[in-house]
Amino acid sequence: MKEEAVSKGENVAETDMGDQISEQQILIQSIYEALVPKLVSEDITLFKSLLHDFFPDVEYQPKRMDNLREAIGKVCDQLMLSYGGNKEERGQLCD
């Protein structure tokens, strides 16, 4: 990959940084989703601040779980259970 980047005239350091950012994004997402459910609300703000200090150029992007929510809805329908179909009806922990 480096040879291709150099042959195109790209700066190799910039190419490497692009790869690191996607890895950092995955790392931020993993850390956030593993730890935030365990924190109390006062600590979440501090946690976000710490993540921003360590990874200033990376924003947390939550996963879209539309397929999972759709599957849960189908199972609830089959078992005749009620569930929140939109964001206002879902609980805080669902997001």
C-alpha positions in Angstrom: 0.0 0.0 0.0 2.8 2.4 0.8 4.4 1.8 -2.6 1.1 2.6 -4.3 0.7 5.8 -2.3 4.3 6.9 -3.0 3.8 6.1 -6.8 0.7 8.3 -6.8 2.7 11.1 -5.2 0.8 11.0 -1.9 2.5 11.7 1.4 2.9 8.3 3.2 2.3 9.9 6.6 -1.1 11.2 5.5 -2.0 7.7 4.2 -1.0 6.1 7.4 -3.0 8.7 9.4 -6.1 7.8 7.4 -5.8 4.2 8.4 -5.3 5.2 12.1 -8.4 7.3 12.2 -10.6 4.5 11.2 -8.9 2.3 13.8 -9.4 5.1 16.4 -13.0 5.3 15.4 -13.5 1.6 16.1 -11.6 1.9 19.4 -13.7 4.9 20.5 -16.9 3.1 19.6 -15.9 -0.1 21.5 -14.8 1.8 24.6 -17.9 3.9 24.6 -20.3 1.1 24.1 -18.6 -1.1 26.7 -18.3 1.5 29.5 -21.1 4.0 29.2 -23.9 1.6 30.3 -21.9 1.0 33.5 -21.5 4.6 34.4 -23.8 6.9 36.4 -25.1 10.0 34.5 -22.6 12.4 36.3 -19.7 10.3 35.1 -20.8 10.1 31.4 -19.9 13.8 30.9 -16.5 13.3 32.4 -16.0 10.1 30.3 -16.8 11.9 27.1 -14.4 14.7 28.0 -11.6 12.2 28.7 -12.2 10.5 25.4 -12.1 13.8 23.6 -8.8 14.7 25.3 -7.2 11.4 24.3 -8.7 11.3 20.8 -9.4 14.9 19.8 -10.0 14.3 16.1 -12.4 11.4 16.5 -16.1 11.7 17.2 -18.2 8.8 18.6 -20.7 7.6 16.1 -23.2 5.2 17.6 -24.0 2.0 15.7 -27.3 1.8 13.9 -29.1 -1.2 15.1 -32.1 -1.1 12.7 -31.9 -4.8 11.8 -31.7 -5.8 15.5 -34.7 -3.6 16.4 -36.7 -5.0 13.5 -36.0 -8.6 14.6 -36.9 -7.8 18.2 -40.2 -6.2 17.0 -41.0 -9.3 15.0 -40.4 -11.6 17.9 -42.5 -9.4 20.2 -45.3 -9.5 17.6 -45.1 -13.3 17.5 -45.2 -13.5 21.3 -47.9 -10.8 21.5 -45.6 -8.6 23.6 -45.7 -4.8 23.4 -42.6 -2.8 22.5 -41.8 0.8 21.6 -41.9 1.2 17.9 -40.3 4.7 17.7 -37.7 6.6 19.7 -40.2 8.4 22.0 -41.7 5.1 23.1 -38.4 3.3 23.7 -36.6 3.5 27.0 -33.4 5.3 27.7 -31.3 2.1 27.7 -32.4 1.2 24.1 -30.3 3.9 22.6 
